[in-house]
């Protein structure tokens, strides 16, 4: 569960139909409408449908014809003297960029000069800048090329212009480059694969979308890959990484509200807040592009040829009929793509097939149950079909072929021999003889020939060929004494297990507490101030000017849409420090609560960080004061949430690592608390620490966090979300950290078994994840 309690879920608003092939690009044309590009070689312009009483639908207004191959990037030209109603620039596979008159639909300029596909277009002070697979950037003025330079040594995939005036490019060489004119003023290094999409993040820096984590070796199991989005400062410093897509991320965009949206080959558009995915929207195909409209709605471009508008406003949501149509499209798409052992799910028999008895012990059948394929084995002794489990989908035809040792294969399987042996790679082509493949592979891997029968069945089952190969129980292998495979007879062999897939681990990104009752906080401070004025502590009370300063601070924090430009005064920070040091201990919790929200503000976080690095570290002093024995629950709750929110900003990461032991000791009593809010806050901080210390490769710190997480997980009368976050921390530390052996020494197996037996689905799932890890060890 994400902490974004105030986030409003997006839902379908309307669909824009007209393109005859994949929609590849979207361009928001101010308030005029939306332009879209497609593989059907057209650019289309859509305006609000004036006849629609709901004011949510768009109608096709113009079709721009001129490209001779599919069209990709788009840019909007605001109205000017030559184009009174504005224009659109499009780039295509045909190596040209075209400037269109939005009013007439006519070509104004055809920009020819690139040698290969145009991948990006941007406006720069009246000039058009284009990027290409030919590794160059070109600048065009009044239809003529005025500059051209090699910007990367590999294909350029995107170019954007920042509000500050610089250009940014993303390339297949895994880097971003920041340009001032033709001069590269910074190269951003960190992605491990092609950078496909770029966007400016309002007031914070640059967003980039990449193939990170999507490699040929993961094609046979896309769920094992994690493509990423990164946020960079203009200095090149990485601010955060957003991980969650399971295939190539093609696009990313941001909104002034702080939300981001991304589109991916995994058939989803994901919405992000503070680095955490707060919603994933399914599509019936690849999402090539996603853009925010000025009103906060989102437009997505899908490979099914449809543009969809999504809204968080109920009055703009689609009606029941449109929603039913959309859900039907999703269901049909899943069924058409789903494979079980290489076969179409819709071709599998239903449960009625289990009415027919098996012919030999261990014979297997794969049955369609809902949207899944489930394997059953015939139990000869009890004359019944035993459920084995859900069958993992095979690789899909639309994906590129995996590569092993530089050679492409139809499949590259992960084979888990067990007994602590490492995962082995087994390459296979459907045209190969599975017996020869198994024999050669076993010899190469120096494994016993007794594995032969299992390897052959594993190959056949996972390549979709098992229906034609079964066991002859009368034949004995002269080497192993076991049965061999021949066509037409039932099988009794079990498949070799493939590499485990984890549902909830590893955790990426930080969780925060980002909602506040500001009016209630100010009211409480005012009450405390009145109390101080009426007692002998009047000198501690706030003046009217100081009260007004606090109100001004709250006003800034409420206005999240201007976080990228709003600033705090130094006197505001000084006022916080004064209250924390001078006010009675029982009165400081509303002040801590304002600080909790201030550290989520870019300028607030920066100003407070300077104070934390001084000799008098106010943050550490605050932690000690708030947790002083006996601690007051309001102080504990607000201070632990303040520390948790520090993880959002990378500038605090070294501080958090440095003071890890003191902080965990200060809040350790929370694990035994009966207060569910305290439990959840403490568990969230522990989970954030796990993510940070895995990244820092800090084994000592990981050990301490693991111990704290296990203490939470083993507690009784625990809030479900608190237990879940503690278990995710344990699983992540075991999977990606350096403490798996320590976890086993802490008897983590029993923790996993207890969780797996839970009636709460997500607790049982993370318990199963951890149990898998213990077996791997």
N, C-alpha and C positions, 0 to 999 in steps of 0.2 A: 504494500500500500504506500503510495507516495504522500508526502506531507502537503501537497498542493491542494488543500481542502477547498480553497476558493476558486480553483480552476474549473471552468465550465467546459464540459465535453463538447466536441464538435460533432455535428450530425449532418447528413446529406441535406442540401438545400435544393439543388436542381442539377440536371444533366444537360450538356450542350452536345447535340448530335448533328453530324454533317460530314466530318472527315471520313474518308474511306479506308484509312489505314492508321497505324500508330500515330498518336499525337505526341510530338517530340518536344515542343517548346511552348511556353506561355509568357506573354508580356502584358503587364497591366498598363493601360493607356490613360493614366490619370482618372478622371471621372467619366471619360468618354466611353470606356468599355474595355474589352479584353481582346488581344490578338493571340492566335494560336498557329503553330506550324506543325506540319505532318510529313510522314513518309509518303503521303499521296501527292507530294510536290506542290501543295498549295499552302498559302497563308490565308487564314480567315479572321474576320473581325466580327465581334459579337457586341451588341449594345443591349441595354436594358429593354425588356419587352414592355412597351407602354400599355399594351392591351391586357397585361397581367395584373389583376387586382391585388395579388399578394406581394407585388413589387420584388419578387425574388428571382424571376426567370429572365433569361437572356434570349435574344433572337438573332439569327445570322443576318448580318447586314451587307458584308462584302466578301468576295473571294478574290484573292490576288494571284493571278496566274503568270508565270514567267520562269520559274526554276525548272530545270530539266531533270533533277533528281531530288531526293528527299531533302526537306528543309529542317534546320535545327534551331540555332540561336536567333533570338529576336531582341530588338531594342526600340524603345519609344522615343520619338523626336517631338518634344513639346512644340506647340504652335509658334511660328515665326513669320517673318514677312513673306517668305517664299511658300510656306506651308501654313496657311492661316488656321487650319484645323489640325495641324500636326502631321506626323508621318511615322512610318515603321521601317526599320532596317532589318533585313533577314539574311542569314547566311546558309549556304547549302553544300551538299555533297558535290555539286557541280563546280566547285571552286570559286563561285562568285558570291558577292554580297549585293543586295538590291535595296535601294531606297524607294519607298512607295509613298504616294500621296494618299493620306488617310481619307480625304474627302472624296476624291474621284476614283480611287482604286488603281490609278495608273502608275507605271514606272516613272520615276524621276531620274534615277541614275542606276547604271549597272556597273559595279566595281569589279574589274577583272585584273588579276595580277598574281593571285595565289596559285601555287602549283598543285595543291591538294585541298581536301575538304576544309571549308571554313567552319571553325568550331566555336567562335565567340565574336560578338560585336558589342561595342560600347560607344557612347557619345562622350567627347572630350572637348568642351568649349567650342562647339559647332563642328568640330571634326568628327569623322567616324574612324574608330580604331577596330581592326579585325585581327583575329588570331587564327592559326591554321595548323593542320597536321604537318605542314612543311616547315615547322619550327620557327616561323617568322611572325612578327607583328608588323602590320602596315597601317599607316595613317593616311586618310583620304580627306581632301579638302575640295569642295565643289566638284566632286566626281573624279578628281585626279589624285594619283598617289603622290604624296609629298615626302614620305619617310618609309623606310623598310629596314628592319634589322633582325638578325637571328637572336631571339630572346632566350631560347633554350636549345640544348643539344638533342632533345627528343620532342615528339609532337606536343604542341600546346593544346590543351583541352578546354580552357576557359580564360576569359579576360573580363574584368570589371573595373569601373572607376569608383574610387572612394569619395565620400563627401569632402575630404580634405584635399582632393585634387590629384592624388597619385593613382597610377594604374597598378593592378595586381594580376599576375598570370599564374595559372596552375598547369602542370605538365606531367607527361608520362615519366619524366625523370624523378618523380616523387617529391619535387620541391614546388614552393611558391616563390615568386619574385615580386618585389615592390619596386616600381619604376617612377622616376621623376624625369619626364622626357624620355630620352633614350638611355639614361643612366640608371643602372640597377643599384638601388641604395640599400637593399637587404635581400638575402636569400633565406627562406624559411625551410629548415631541415627538420624532419621528424616523422613524416609519413613513410610507410614502407612500400607503397605502391602508387599507381597513377592517381593524380589529383583531378577529379572530374568536374566538381562544382565549386563555385565561389560565391560569397555574398558579404556585404558589409554588415557588421553587427553594430547597431546604433550606439555610438559613443564608446564602444568597447574594443573594436578591432575588426578582424577578418575571420569569417567562417570558411572552412574548406571541407569538402566531402571527398572521400578516397575509397580505393579498393582494399585498404588495409585489412589484412586477415583473410582476404578471399584469394586462395591459391589453388592451383590445379590439384594438389593433394587432398583438398577438402571438397572437391566437386562431388565425390561419391557420397558425401554427407554434408550438405550445405549448413546444417545446424551447428556444425563445429566451427564455422567461420564467423568472424565479427568484423564487419566493415565499420569505419569510424568517421565521425565529424569532429573537427577540432576548431577551437577558438583561439586566435593568436592576437597578442598585442602587436602594434605596428613595429615595435622593437624586435619582434621575432620570438618573444617569450610566449610559451604555451600557457594559456590560461586554464583550459579544461578540454577534456576529450569526452565525446558522447558516443557510447558504444551500445548497439542493440540490433542494428540491421544484420541480417544473416546472408546478405549478398551485396553486390556492388551498389554503392550509394551514388546516384547520378546527379542529384541536385540538393541545394540547401538554400533557405531564405530566412530572413528575420523580420520581426515586427517591432514597432516602437514600444510595445507592451513588454518586451523582453522574451517573448515566445520565439521559437525557431521551428521550422518545418523542413523535413527532408523526404526525398522520394528515392525508391530503391527497386532493384530487380527482384527483391524478395516479395514484390506485390503489395507493398504497404507504403503509406505515408505516415511518418512518425512526427509527433509534436513534442517539443522539448521545452522544459523550463528549468533554468539553473543547472543544466547539464543532465537532467533526469528526464527520461521519456515518460510523459504524463498521459499519452494516448497513442495508440497505433490503429490506423484506419486501413482496413482490408480493401483491396481492389481486385477486380477480375483480370489482372495482368500486371505487367511491369509498369511502375510509375516513373516516367521519364523526367518529369518536371513538377515542381510544386511552388506556388507563389502566394504570398499574402496580398489580398486586396486592401485598399486604403481603409475600409471599414472593419478590418480584422478578419473577414472571411478568408478562406483558402481555396485556391483553384488548383486542381491536379490534372496532369496530362497522362493518359493511360494508353497502353499498347492495344487496348480493345477499340481504339478510335474515338473514345468519349472523353470530353472534358467534364469534370465534376466540380461543383462549388459546394463547399462545406461551411457551416456556420455554427457559432455557439449561441446564437440568438433564437429562442423558440419561435418568435413571430416570422422568422425567415426559413424555418425548417420545412422539409418536403412533406407532402401529405402522405397518407397511409398507402395509397396506390403506388406512388413513386418509390416509397421505401420497400414495399413488397417486391417491386420489379428489381430493385438494386440487390436485395437479399437473394433473389432467385438467380441473378447473374453470378453472384459470388459462389453460390452452391453449385451451379452448373460448371463454373470454371474449375472449381476444386475437383469435381468428379471427372472432368475431362482430362485433367493433368495428373491425377493421383495414380501412382503405380505401386503395386505390391509384388515384390519379386520380379519386376520387369513387366508385369501384366497390368492392364487397365483395371481399376477397382470395379468399374461398372460391369466388367466381364466375369467377375467372380461369382460363384454360387452363393445363395442365401443360406440361412440357418436350416432350411429344409433338407439340405444335403447331409446334415448330421443324422438324419433318420435312417440313412443307409449304413449298415454295419461295415467296419473295416475288414480287410482280408488277412492282415498279419499284424503282429504286435509292433507298435511304433510307426505304423503308416501315418503319414501326415496329410492334412487338408488345410487349405487356406480359405476361409469363409468371409464373406462380406457382412460386417455388422455396422450398420449406420454408415459413417464416412471412413471406416477403418477396415483393414484386413486383419483377421485374427487366425492364428495357427492353432490347429487341434491335432492331437496324436491319439491313435487307436490303442486303447488299453485292452489287450486280449483276455487277460485274466478276469477283469470285471465287466467285459463286454460293453464298454462305453468310450466315448470320445473325451479325452482330457484336454482342457484348455492350456495351451503353452504360453500364449501371450500375443500382443500386437506385433505385426510384422512391419519392420521399418521400410519406408519407401525406397525404391531403387533410384538410380540416377535418371534424370530426365533427358529426353532427346534434344531439348532446346539448349542444353548446357554444353559448354565446350568440353572436349575430351580431356581426361586427366593425363598428366605427364609423370613418368617415373624413369629416373636416370636418363632424362633427355628424350625418351620415346613416348609417343602417345598411345594410350590403350583405351579400350571401351570401359574398363573398370580398373581402379587401383583400390583393393580392399585393405582395411585394417584388420589384422588377424590377431586375436588375443589367445595365446596358447595357455595362459594361466600359470599357476605355480611360480608367480613372481617374475616370469619371463617378460622381456620388453615386447611392445606391440611391433608386429612384423608387417611389411608391405607386400601384398600379393597382386602383381599385375596380371590381367587376363583380357583376351579378346574373345568375343562370342564365337568366332570361327575356329578357335583353338580346341584341341582335344583335352577335356578336363582331366583325364587320367594322366596324360603326358605332362600337363601343367603342374599337377599335384606332385608327381614324382620328381620332376626337375626342381621344383621349389623346395621340397623337403631335403633334397640332397644339397642344394645351395645353402639352405639355412641350417644344415647339420642337425636336422630333427629326425626322430625315429620314423620308420616307414609305417608303424602302427597308426600314425595319424592320417594315413592316406585316405581311408574311407570318409573320415570326417571332413577333410579338406575338399574332396570331390563334391560331397553333398553341399557343403558351404558355398562352393563356386556355383553349382547348379541352382541352388535356391535363390542366391542373391543376384544371379544374372538372368533370372526368369526362364531358365531352361529345365527346371526340376520336373515339369509335367511329362517330359519324355524320357526321364531316366529314373529307374527305381531298382530295388535290390532283388537279386535272385538268391533266395535263402538256401538253395541246394548247392551253391558254389562256394568253395573255400579257397581263399587266397593262399598260395603255397608259401608266401613269406610271413604272413601274419596269422593265418588260420581263420581269418575273418571273411565275411561275405564281400563280394565285389558288386559293382553297379553294372546292370545290363538293362536295356530298354524293356518296358512292359511289365515289370514286376514291382510290388510294393516295397517301400523303404522302411528300415527301422533304425536309421542313424540319426543322431542329433547334430545340429549344425554347430560349428565352432562359433563362439560368441564374438561379436564385433566390438569395437571400441565403445565404451559407455558414452551416452549423451546425458548431460546434466541439465535439469530443468531450471534450477534457481541459482546456480553458481557457474563461474565466479561473479561476484558483485562488482559492477563498474559504476563510477560516479558517486557523488556524495548526496546524502539526504539532509534536508534542512527543515526548520520550523519557520515558515515565512508568512504566517497570518497573525494578526494582532488586533485586539480591541482597543484601538488608540484612545477613543473617547473615555473608556473605562480607566485606562492607565492615567490619563491626565486628571480625571476626577479623583482618583486615589491619591495622586501626588498633592492635589489641592487640599484634600482632607488632612493629610499628614502635615502639610504646611500650616494649616489653621491650628492644628494641635500644638505645633511648635511655637506659634505666636502667642498662644494662650497660657503657656507655661514659662518656666524660667529658662527656656532654651530659645528665646526669641532671636538671639544672634545667629542661630542656625537656620532660621527660616529664609525663604526666598523673597526677594523684592518683586515688585510688579513687573519690572523690566526683565528679571530672570524668568518669571512665569511666562511672559510673552515670548521669550527666546525658546523655551521648551515647546510652546504652541507652534512656533515657526518651524522647529525641527520636525515635529509630528506632521505638519503640513507637507514638508519635503518628502517624508517617508510614505505618506499616503499617495503621493503623486508618482506612481511607479512608471508612468509613461514618459517621464522626463528624468529618469535616473541617469541617463547618459549626459545630461547637461547641468543638472542641479548640483550645487555645492554647499558645504557646511562651513560656517565661520569658525576660526580658531577659538573664539569665546564659547562656542557651543561645546567643544571638547573640554575646555577648562571647566565649564559648568558641570558636566558629567562627573569629572574627577573630584570636584568639590563636594558634590552630593554623596558620592560613594565613600569618601573619606570622613565626612563630618556628620552625616545623618545617622541616627540610631539604627542599629542592626535590623530591627524589626520593620523599618520603614524604607529600606533600600530596594526591595524587590521590584516596584514599578519602574525605578530608574534602570535596573538591570534589564528589564523587559524592553525599554526603549533602545538600550545598547544592543540587545539581541537583534533588533530590526536594523539598526544603524550599520552593523557589520555586513549586511547584505547589500548595502548601497555602495557603489564603487568608490565615491569620494569619502564617504564615512569610514569605510574599511581602511582606506589608505591613511587617513588622518589618525585614526585610533592605533593603527599598526606602529606609527612613529612613537607613540607613547609606550607601547608594549616593549619596544626595543631600547628604551631609555634605562638608565641604572635603576630607577624606581619603576619597575614593571607593574603597572596598575592592574593588568589582567590577572597576573599570578596572585597579586595581593587580594584581588576581588575573590578569586577561587578559594583562597585560604579563609577569608573572612566569611564568605557565604556558607562554607562547609564546617565552620568552627563548632566544636561540640558544646552543647547539644545543637545540632543544626535546625534551622527553621525551614519547614517544608516549602514555603513560597520562595525563599532565597535559593534553596537547592534546585527547585524546578527551573527558575528563570536563569540561574547561572549555568546549569548544565546545558540548557538549550542555547545559551549564548556561546558556550564553547563548541557545541555541535555545529552552529552556524559558521564558525570560523573556518571549517573545512571547505566551505564554498570557494574561498579565495586562496589561490596558491601562495600568496605572499605570507600566509600564516603557517604554511605546512612545516617549515623548519622549526618555528616556535612550538608548534604542537608536538613535533617529534622530540624536541629538546626537553619539554616539560611533561612528557608522557607519563612518567612514573608518578610524579607529584599529582597530576590531574586524576589519574585512575585511582590513586590512594584516597584522594580527597572525596571522591564520589562513590567509593566502593560500598558504602552503606545502602545505596539505592537498590542494589540487587536483592536485598531482603525486605524492601519496603512493600507495604500493602497498597500504596497509592499507585494506581494504574498509570497515571500521567508521568509519575516519576520513573516507573518501570520502563515505559516506552521511550522516554527521553534518554535514559541511561543506555538502553539497548541500541538506540540509534547512534549515540556517540561511540559505542563499542564497535558497531559496524563500520562507521566512518574511519575509525582508527585502523581497523583491519585493512580496508582498502588503501589507506595511506601507507601503512608500514609494509604492505606487500610491494607497493611501488618503490619504496625506499630500500627494500631488501634488508630490513632491520630485524634480524632473527631474535635478538633479545626482546625487542618491543613486541614482536609477533607472539612470543611465548607468553608475555604478560597479558596481552589482549585475549589470547586463546583461553587462558585460565579464567579471566573475567567472564568471557562468553559462555564457557562451560558452567560456571557458577549460576549464571542466569538460566541457562537451558535446563539445569537440574532442579531449579526451584519449583515450589508448589504454588498453587493459586496465582498463576502467572497469566497476564494478559496475552492473548493469542499473538498479536502483532509483535509484542516484545520477545516472546519465545522464538517466533519466526526469524526476526532480525538477528538474534543471537546465534541461531542455527546457521543462517546464511554466512555470518562472520566465521563460524567454525569451518564450514565447508570451503569457503573461499581461501582461508588460511591453509587448509590442508591441500587444496588443489594447486594454488599458485604461490603459496608461501613456502617457508623453510621449516615448518614445524609439524609435518605429518607424523613423524616418528614420535614426537612428544605427545601429540594428540592420542596416539594409540596407547602410550604409557598412561595417559589420563583416563583410560577405559572409555574412549569415545564410542566404541562399538555398542555399549549398552545405551548410551544417549541416543544413538541412531535408531536402535531397535525400538526404544520407547516412543520416539517421534514417529517412526513408521507405523506404529500401531494406533496413532491418534485418529479420532473421528474427523478432525479438521483436515481438509484436503491438502492445503499448502504445507501444513506441518508434516503430514505423512510423506509428501513429495520431497521436501528437503531432507527428511529422515532417510528416504531411499537414496538420495544423492550421496549423503555422507556414508551410508552403508556400502555403496559401490566403491567409494574411496578406500574404505578399510579393507575391502577385498582386493583392490589393486595393490595394496601394500603387501 
